[in-house]
Amino acid sequence: MDLLDIAIVGGGPGGATLANIFASRGVKVALIERQKDFSKEFRGEALMPSGKEVLDQIGIDIDTENIKYRTVNKFNIFYKGTLIANPEPDFIENGEFRWVSQPQLLEKIIEKSSDYKNFSFYRGYKGQDLIYENNRVCGVKISGSNEEIDVKARVVIGFDGRSSMVRRKLNFSVKNYHQPSDVLWFKIPYPERAFPGSHAFFSLFPNSMLVCVAVYDEKMQVGWVIPSGSYGELKQQGKEKWIKFIKDKSPKEFSKHLQFCLDKNEISDPFVLKMTLDRVKKWNKQGALLLGDAAHTMNAVGGQGLNIALRDAVVCANYLLPLFKSKKLSNSDLDFAFDQIEKERLIEVKQVQQIQSRPPKFILINKFLIDLIFPIIRFIFKFKIMNRIVDKEWVKISKGFTKAKLEV
């Protein structure tokens, strides 16, 4: 196989977008994705204005493409089933918070990238190991379709998520924001009677919370935040028992809907995701670069994973494309560019992770203290100035703390 310019491990939104940018500008790029079917893996699907801005820049208009999504137009916060706040951030009022079908989005990006002869896509191929030359990464060993292939490239980028092979093989040093929670995800038919339109809401109760969002397939996706490692016990108790626990602490109409879904067997099988929040201390090592969750794993707070990955891709392209165009590809040139990518993206990543580190710990503190705090919060939210302060913070996280404009 000929030497490629770039090999990207991981065909999620960030990796696929970066491959598209490189391919459209004449760079020989291979994208390696272990799944044959994008729907086979749990993926974050919350698309914020900060992420949509990137898709617009690569010519993906989700309003005109054949990509399913649902716009969330109302947001509520409940405590023990009682409404305590109705934040109205601009991006929700303006229809800018979308829950998008990531499988369809990825297929569209791949379809557009496939128009370029310098783009190669290894669908259903798993990265097994890295290839080295002079103690520097120069390729990836992959396997799939009953064959093994050595994909050699000048630059290897690990965009392969929280279980990154690239990160593991190179033994990157990691800063871990230890999270005390897991999230149990499941879907139910959308509760139109309880929440007409397209709602998202938090339902808080001592030691736990629900995150519920209207999604594109006429469903509501429900995330139940539970103490880390507790799912085994819940599973033994059975679905009926833990659904009853949720019902007893939920808004009345939603509780009725949950019971209806249980009776009709319309609650999907749960998927448990460990709530992880971490960041490698340096994003490149021995000539390989990490981006997206491989470099900085995001938790579910604020729906940031998809959007941050897309923005990583843009900044990476801004630094690496000029090197390939000018043929300045010495190890020192590449390493300097890697450091600049990290330096620019770290500003936003640090701020988002700082925000994400608070809620899981907060909801699992002493339940008696929580009972004291929330009546005060409910009272404070009666004042418009408090709502404006919260709305301002929402806008920051939804539209991005820094710029991510494609300049090449």
C-alpha positions in Angstrom: 0.0 0.0 0.0 1.2 3.5 -0.9 2.1 5.9 2.0 -0.8 8.1 2.9 -0.7 11.6 4.2 -3.2 11.0 7.1 -4.7 7.9 8.8 -7.6 8.7 11.1 -8.7 6.0 13.5 -12.4 6.5 14.4 -15.2 7.3 12.0 -17.4 9.3 14.4 -18.4 12.9 13.6 -15.0 14.4 14.4 -13.0 11.9 12.5 -15.4 11.8 9.5 -15.5 15.6 9.4 -11.7 15.9 9.5 -11.3 13.3 6.8 -13.8 15.2 4.7 -11.8 18.4 5.0 -8.5 16.8 4.2 -9.9 14.8 1.2 -11.6 17.9 -0.3 -8.3 19.7 -0.2 -6.2 17.0 -1.9 -4.7 15.3 1.1 -4.5 11.5 0.9 -6.5 10.3 3.9 -7.8 7.0 5.2 -10.7 6.8 7.7 -10.9 3.7 9.8 -14.1 2.7 11.5 -14.7 -0.5 13.5 -18.5 -0.6 13.0 -20.1 -1.6 9.8 -23.3 -0.1 10.9 -23.1 3.3 12.6 -26.3 2.6 14.6 -24.6 -0.3 16.4 -22.8 2.0 18.8 -24.1 4.5 21.4 -23.3 8.0 20.2 -24.1 11.5 21.5 -26.6 13.2 19.2 -27.2 16.6 20.7 -26.2 19.2 18.0 -25.7 22.7 19.4 -25.1 25.9 17.4 -21.3 25.4 17.9 -21.5 22.1 16.1 -23.9 23.1 13.4 -21.5 25.9 12.5 -18.9 23.3 11.6 -21.2 21.2 9.5 -22.3 24.4 7.6 -18.6 25.1 6.9 -18.1 21.6 5.2 -21.3 21.9 3.2 -23.6 19.7 5.4 -26.9 21.6 5.8 -29.0 19.3 8.0 -32.1 21.4 7.1 -31.9 20.3 3.5 -30.0 17.0 3.6 -31.9 13.7 4.2 -30.9 13.6 7.9 -33.5 13.1 10.6 -33.5 15.5 13.6 -35.8 17.0 16.1 -35.7 20.6 17.4 -36.2 21.0 21.1 -38.3 24.1 21.8 -39.0 24.0 25.5 -36.9 23.2 28.6 -38.0 22.6 32.2 -36.4 21.7 35.5 -38.4 19.7 38.1 -37.6 18.6 41.7 -39.5 15.7 43.1 -42.0 16.1 40.4 -42.6 19.9 41.0 -41.6 22.4 38.4 -39.0 24.8 39.8 -37.7 26.6 36.7 -38.4 27.3 33.0 -35.0 28.5 31.6 -35.5 30.1 28.1 -32.0 30.3 26.5 -31.9 32.0 23.1 -30.6 28.9 21.3 -33.7 26.9 22.4 -36.1 29.7 21.6 -34.5 30.1 18.2 -34.8 26.4 17.4 -31.0 25.8 17.5 -30.9 22.8 19.8 -31.3 19.7 17.7 -31.2 16.0 18.4 -29.8 14.6 15.2 -29.6 11.1 13.8 -25.9 10.5 14.1 -25.9 7.4 11.8 -27.6 9.4 9.0 -25.2 12.3 9.6 -22.2 10.1 9.4 -23.4 8.3 6.3 -23.9 11.8 4.6 -20.4 12.9 5.5 -18.9 9.6 4.2 -21.0 9.9 1.0 -19.6 13.4 0.3 -16.1 12.4 1.1 -16.3 9.4 -1.2 -16.4 11.8 -4.2 -12.7 12.3 -3.7 -10.3 9.7 -5.1 -7.8 10.5 -2.4 -10.2 9.4 0.3 -10.2 5.7 1.6 -12.8 4.4 4.0 -12.2 1.2 6.0 -15.7 0.3 7.2 -15.8 -2.5 9.7 -12.1 -2.5 10.3 -10.7 -2.4 13.8 -7.4 -0.8 14.7 -5.3 -3.5 16.3 -2.0 -1.8 16.8 0.3 1.0 15.8 3.2 0.8 13.3 6.5 2.4 14.3 9.6 3.6 12.5 12.5 5.1 14.3 10.4 5.2 17.5 7.7 7.2 15.8 4.2 6.2 14.8 3.9 5.8 11.0 0.8 3.7 10.6 -2.0 1.5 11.9 -2.5 -2.3 11.8 -6.2 -3.0 11.1 -8.3 -6.1 10.7 -11.7 -6.7 9.1 -13.5 -8.6 6.4 -11.2 -11.6 7.1 -8.0 -9.7 6.3 -5.3 -7.7 8.0 -3.9 -4.5 6.5 -1.0 -2.2 7.4 -2.2 1.4 6.8 0.9 3.5 6.6 0.7 7.3 6.9 2.8 10.4 7.6 0.4 11.3 10.4 -1.8 9.1 12.5 -4.7 10.7 14.4 -6.7 8.9 17.1 -10.3 10.1 16.9 -11.4 6.8 18.3 -13.4 7.8 21.4 -13.3 7.0 25.1 -11.9 3.5 24.5 -9.2 4.8 22.1 -6.8 2.1 20.9 -4.3 4.8 20.0 -4.4 6.3 23.5 -4.1 2.9 25.1 -1.2 1.6 22.9 0.8 4.8 23.6 0.0 4.8 27.3 -0.9 8.5 27.4 -0.8 10.1 30.9 -4.4 11.1 31.9 -5.9 13.7 34.3 -9.1 12.1 35.6 -12.1 14.0 37.0 -13.5 11.0 38.9 -17.2 10.8 38.4 -19.5 9.2 41.0 -22.1 8.2 38.5 -23.2 6.1 35.6 -26.1 6.9 33.2 -28.8 4.3 32.4 -30.2 5.3 29.0 -33.5 4.1 27.5 -36.1 5.3 25.0 -39.9 5.6 25.3 -42.6 6.9 22.9 -42.7 10.7 23.2 -45.1 11.8 25.9 -47.1 14.2 23.8 -49.9 14.6 26.4 -47.5 15.4 29.2 -45.2 17.7 27.1 -46.9 19.0 23.9 -44.3 19.9 21.3 -40.7 19.0 21.7 -39.4 19.2 25.3 -36.3 18.5 27.2 -36.3 18.5 31.0 -34.3 17.6 34.1 -36.2 15.8 36.8 -34.1 16.0 40.0 -34.6 14.0 43.2 -32.3 13.2 46.1 -29.2 11.2 45.0 -30.3 11.1 41.4 -31.8 12.8 38.4 -33.4 12.2 35.0 -32.3 13.9 31.7 -35.2 13.6 29.2 -35.0 14.8 25.6 -37.4 14.7 22.6 -35.5 12.9 19.8 -35.9 12.5 16.1 -37.6 9.1 15.9 -40.8 10.2 17.8 -39.3 9.0 21.0 -38.0 10.5 24.2 -34.5 9.5 25.3 -34.3 9.2 29.0 -31.0 9.2 30.9 -31.2 8.2 34.6 -28.1 9.2 36.6 -27.3 6.5 39.1 -24.4 5.9 41.5 -21.4 4.3 39.8 -21.5 0.5 39.7 -25.1 0.3 40.9 -26.7 -1.1 37.8 -26.0 -4.7 38.6 -28.4 -4.5 41.6 -31.0 -2.6 39.6 -30.9 -5.3 36.9 -31.5 -8.0 39.5 -34.5 -6.1 40.8 -36.1 -6.0 37.3 -37.3 -3.2 35.1 -40.7 -2.9 36.8 -39.1 -2.0 40.1 -36.7 0.7 38.9 -39.3 2.2 36.6 -41.6 2.5 39.7 -38.8 4.3 41.6 -38.5 6.8 38.7 -42.3 7.2 38.5 -42.7 8.0 42.1 -40.4 11.0 41.8 -41.4 12.3 38.4 -43.9 14.9 37.2 -47.4 13.5 37.5 -48.3 13.2 33.7 -44.8 11.8 32.9 -45.3 9.2 35.6 -48.5 8.1 34.1 -46.9 7.9 30.7 -44.1 5.7 32.1 -46.6 3.3 33.5 -48.4 3.2 30.2 -45.1 2.5 28.4 -44.3 -0.3 30.9 -47.8 -1.9 30.5 -47.4 -1.8 26.7 -43.8 -3.1 26.8 -42.7 0.1 25.0 -39.6 0.8 27.1 -36.4 0.0 25.2 -33.7 -2.2 26.7 -31.5 0.0 28.9 -27.9 0.9 27.9 -25.5 1.8 30.8 -22.8 4.3 30.1 -20.1 4.9 32.6 -19.9 8.7 33.2 -16.3 9.5 32.4 -14.6 12.9 32.4 -10.9 13.0 31.7 -8.2 14.5 29.6 -4.8 13.4 28.5 -2.1 15.6 29.8 -0.4 16.0 26.4 -2.4 15.3 23.2 0.4 14.0 21.0 3.1 11.3 21.6 5.7 9.8 19.2 4.1 11.4 16.2 0.5 10.5 16.9 -2.2 13.0 17.8 -5.4 12.4 19.9 -8.6 14.4 19.3 -12.2 14.2 20.5 -13.1 11.9 23.3 -9.8 10.1 22.8 -8.0 13.2 24.0 -10.7 14.6 26.4 -13.6 12.3 27.3 -16.8 14.4 27.9 -19.6 13.3 30.1 -23.3 13.8 29.3 -23.7 17.2 30.9 -24.7 19.8 28.3 -24.6 17.5 25.4 -21.1 18.6 24.3 -19.3 15.5 23.0 -20.4 15.8 19.4 -19.9 19.5 19.2 -16.5 19.6 20.8 -15.3 16.8 18.4 -16.4 18.8 15.4 -14.6 21.9 16.6 -11.4 19.8 17.2 -11.5 18.8 13.6 -11.7 22.3 12.2 -8.7 23.5 14.4 -6.7 20.5 13.5 -7.2 21.1 9.8 -6.2 24.8 10.1 -2.8 23.7 11.4 -2.0 20.6 9.4 -3.3 21.5 5.9 -0.7 24.3 5.4 2.1 21.9 6.3 1.0 19.4 3.6 0.5 22.1 1.0 4.0 23.6 1.7 5.6 20.1 2.1 6.9 21.2 5.5 6.5 17.8 7.1 9.6 17.3 9.3 8.9 15.7 12.7 9.6 19.1 14.4 7.1 20.9 12.1 4.4 18.3 12.8 5.0 18.2 16.6 4.9 22.0 16.8 1.5 21.9 14.9 0.2 19.2 17.2 1.1 21.4 20.2 -0.6 24.4 18.7 -3.8 22.4 18.1 -3.8 21.4 21.7 -3.0 24.9 23.0 -5.9 26.4 21.0 -8.5 23.7 21.8 -7.5 23.4 25.5 -9.0 26.8 26.2 -12.5 25.6 25.4 -12.1 22.0 26.5 -11.0 23.1 30.0 -14.0 25.4 30.5 -16.5 22.8 29.3 -15.0 20.1 31.5 -15.0 22.4 34.5 -18.7 22.9 34.0 -19.4 19.2 33.4 -17.5 18.2 36.6 -20.0 19.8 38.9 -23.6 18.4 38.5 -22.9 14.7 39.0 -21.2 15.4 42.3 -23.8 17.9 43.3 -26.8 15.6 42.9 -25.2 12.8 44.9 -24.4 14.9 48.0 -26.4 14.4 51.3 -30.1 14.1 50.4 -31.1 16.2 53.4 -28.9 19.0 52.2 -30.5 18.7 48.8 -34.0 19.0 50.3 -32.9 22.3 51.9 -31.2 23.7 48.8 -33.9 23.1 46.2 -36.7 25.2 47.8 -34.3 28.1 47.8 -33.4 27.5 44.2 -37.1 27.4 43.3 -37.6 30.8 45.1 -34.6 32.4 43.3 -35.8 31.3 39.9 -39.0 33.4 40.4 -36.8 36.4 39.7 -36.2 37.2 36.0 -32.6 38.2 36.7 -31.7 34.7 37.8 -33.2 33.3 34.6 -31.2 35.7 32.6 -28.0 34.7 34.3 -28.7 31.0 33.7 -29.6 31.7 30.1 -26.3 33.5 29.5 -24.4 30.5 30.8 -26.4 28.2 28.5 -25.6 30.4 25.5 -21.9 30.2 26.2 -21.8 26.5 26.3 -24.1 26.1 23.3 -22.3 28.5 21.0 -18.8 27.8 22.0 -16.2 29.5 24.3 -13.8 30.0 21.4 -13.9 30.3 17.6 -13.7 27.3 15.3 -13.6 28.8 11.8 -12.2 26.8 8.9 -9.5 29.0 7.5 -7.9 26.7 4.9 
